[in-house]
Amino acid sequence: MKMILAATVLAATLVGAGAAGAMPLAPLGSSNSADIIQVAQGCGPGWARGPMGRCRPMYRRPPVVVVPPRVVAPRVCPPGYFWRAGRCIRRY
């Protein structure tokens, strides 16, 4: 039984070694660049990689400035006084 198993392994090794090829040979003179598709560095159209590797837009947009709402308290004290500690105090 051992001899049959050893003979089978040897035959499979010899048959498989003849058909194996490490790398198929390509013609050396042809440089076909039509197979290469340029993409926007993985960021998408209109975007590119920045200095830190993050995606950023290729064009500059004006910054969006949001002015926070201003809360104005109603005037409690008359002119010349200010509110302190729950009452109107005269300015000196």
Summary of the structure (lengths in Angstrom):
residues: 92
radius of gyration: 39.9
end to end distance: 114.6
largest distance: 114.8
contacts: 101
relative contact order: 0.06
helix: 23%
strand: 15%
